[in-house]
Amino acid sequence: MIPEIIAEKYLKSLRDGDVESIRPFLSAGEDIHIMDNEKKWPIQSWRIGERVDMPGETELMFWVTRGGGYSKDLGEEEAGLRIKQSNTGWSRISYSAIY
């Protein structure tokens, strides 16, 4: 359950317009594209679609609805977060989305 709590913290930040919260977890080149799209089509709501547990990490896929007219025309899309466990606890290490 802890990975879902961490993931929801970031999804709430994105919903509230804090796209900078995901910048450290994006690779160079994709960061501008993803951050621009998150501003243009902000996440409005989400539901978990899939959880894959591996040793020391969990991948979560969410179905999200987006603002900016996106979900009105296209419905739900995927957003994924990978959460890793270390000696100091759980932390997010990647974010991905389909636009």
Helices and strands as residue ranges (DSSP letters): H 2-15, G 19-25, H 30-40, E 43-54, E 57-66, H 70-74, E 77-86, E 89-97
